[in-house]
């Protein structure tokens, strides 16, 4: 019966499309109408050139997955379709069509191939299912655990359902007051902070980024939840312990069939707790994350890097270590800047950290107190980000350049896209960033700008954020729109997926 219900979600009608990505504060949502960016696409290094690989036939593309040199799959966020592109031509029939809920940051979010593909012909899909069984943008039209990771089998032309690996929180009913806590509910139900990006690591394990979903429990460093008095829960569905409805703000690490690797950092801790909460803790690779759209493995070291969006202050680039606690919601950015982070969050922009029930006024004023408040699972470790921006710049899709196909100067560099277009916010919206690593590849080499010696780009206040001061040496491209995915192709070129432009760009060496 479970299999039948799952398959029924793949047969449905069509609803209207939401067609542009916007940030609300630091929250990614899709709304409005599609448009190309308002400035020409350009690269700031004349040694590189940009061309368009797919110029029509895509709507809200989210990624690119290569089956061959000129053969790839493209998931679309709101249509729920995975389309195949051969020699630059979008094929007439999608290889898969899912009944998605695409409200805000939901939808068809990520697709990855099994590391032994096509010998093991599995394709993994991260998507948000609609409760009604048809494409929907209604914020309440999702099951509670509506964010899914499913495995499909590729037969050379279509995808067929194989198994479900996990179901994660989707419904955010924080507009409903929690019993015993009147006046602490949010104004509206939300559909954001789903994360969505997946990657297979060099260890053959599947890594899944799950945004915080607005939860305020253990995994957001609140041992007793958001409330000062009993009942000490997260919301109307319980918590603050990470049961199935509160497993959020994490990077999960699982085997290719969804089972839990015994070498996960909190495997023993979860075994000691037992039950649903213990089983979930066993799957956690890192926690204390807010929301992010970029993950990439460094092929030279095997380390995982991720980008994380700010609320208003201190967006991040992190090298993630096993058992890492990223610090959210006690603070964002380096712990030494906690006073500045709190000042920004309590005096500028919307001043809520998304949740009325846990305002930033309750955050610590000192690094020592913030450190003491962290909810440290046995074996957890806190580490500062490798780079932060004082005000949000919306880092998004992320990729490493392997080899010298772009030239020796770019070998091993880390590229990051933007979560807003220039048309939306001006400033650095629609930009690409290129970051170099230190020789040991444990940190970012920021030596080109002495102002970055503290590993913080102290950009300036701007109502729309996305201000570029101290990012001048990091910028490599402009006008790319909203870029949820950057991938290196079999030809060594970089492929930049633009959700707002409905295009896929290719970056290669100039003639």
C-alpha positions, 0 to 999 in steps of 0.5 A: 500500500505504501508503494501504491500511495507513493506512485500515485503522487507521480500522476497528476494535472498541472497548476500555474507556475511560480516563476522568479526567486526572491529573498524575504530578508534572507529567505528564498521564495519563488514568486512573480514572473520570469525575467532575464537579469537586467544587466548583461551576463559577463565574466570579469576575467578576459581569459574566460568566456560565457555561452548559452547551452540551453536557450529555450524549453526550460522553466525554473531550472534548478540543476543539471545532472550529466548522463554524458558529454552532451546529454543531461537532466534538468529538474524544474522547481514548479512543474515537478518535471525532470527534462532531458537535454541532448545536444542542447535540445530539450526533449519533448517528454519529461523523464519524470513528472511529480506532483509538487508543492512549489510554494516559497522554497518548496518544489523539485529541488535536487537530483543526483546520480548514484556514484556507480551510475549507470552500473547501479542505475539509481537517481535520487530526487529531493522534492516537496509533494503536494497533499492534493496530488496535483501541482500546487502553490498553496502553502498548506497543501503539503503533508507534515512530512512532505519533503521527500528523498526518493530513489528512482531507477533509470532505464535509459529513457524514463525514471521509475519509482524504486523506494523512499529514503526519507520524509522531512518536515514541510508544514510550518504551522507556526501561525497557530498558537502553541497551547499554554503560550498565547501571543507567541505565534507567527502571523502566517504559515510559511513554506521556506527553509527547506534546504534541498541540495544533495551530494554524494560524497567520495565515501559513497554516502548521500549527504542531504541538506535540510533547512531549519524549517523555522524550528527552534529546538535542540538542533537550533541550539535551544535545549528547552525550545523557544519558550521560557515557561512550560510546556517546553516544546517547539510547536503544536507538533511537539519537540524540542527533541528531533523527532521526525517532525523536528529533524531540521537545520541539519546535514544528514548522511545516509547510505545509498538505501537510506540506512544509517552508516555506523561511522556517523559522528552521533551514531553512539549518542543516538543509540544511547537515546533510542527511539525515533529521536535517537534514530534521527540523531544517528543520521546527523552529520552536522547541525546548527544550520539555518538554511542553504542552497550550496554543497560541494566536495573538494575532490582533493581532500574529500572535505565538504563545503557548504554555503549558508544564508543569513537572516539579515547578518552574517551569511557564511561559507563553511568547511563542514567537519563531522559532528559540527555544530554551526551555532545557529540560532545562538548566532551566525558568523564567527562567534567573536562577532556575536555582539555585532550580529545581535545588534543588526538583528535587533535594530535593522530589517524585520528583527524577528529571525523569522520566529516571533516566539524566539526574538533576537533580543534573547540572544547572548551579548558575549561570545562566552555566553553564546558558546555556553548556550550551544546544545552540544551533542556528545562529540559535537564541535563548533568551528567558525565559518571560513568566510562571512559577509556582515550583511546578507549576500545570498550565497547559493549554488556551489561547485569546485573546479577540478583540473585545469580545463579552465586554466591553471589559475582556476584549478581547485577553486570554489565557485558560488552563485547568488540567490537573487538577481541584479534585477531584484536587488541591484548590488551584487545580485546575480553575481558569481564568486570565485574563492581560492583555498590555502595550500593545505586546502583547509581554509580559504586564501583571502590574502588578495585583500588585507581587509579579509584577514579576519575572514569577514567581508564587512560590507555596508548597510543597504536596505536591499542588502547584497552590498559588495564592499570587501568582495571585489577580489572574490567577484568573477561574474555578473548578470547571471540571475538566480543561480541555484546550481553550478556544476562542472561538466565532463568537458571540464567547463562550468555550467551555471543554472539560472532559475530566473533567466530560464537558461543554462550558461557555460563558462570555458576558456576564451579562444 
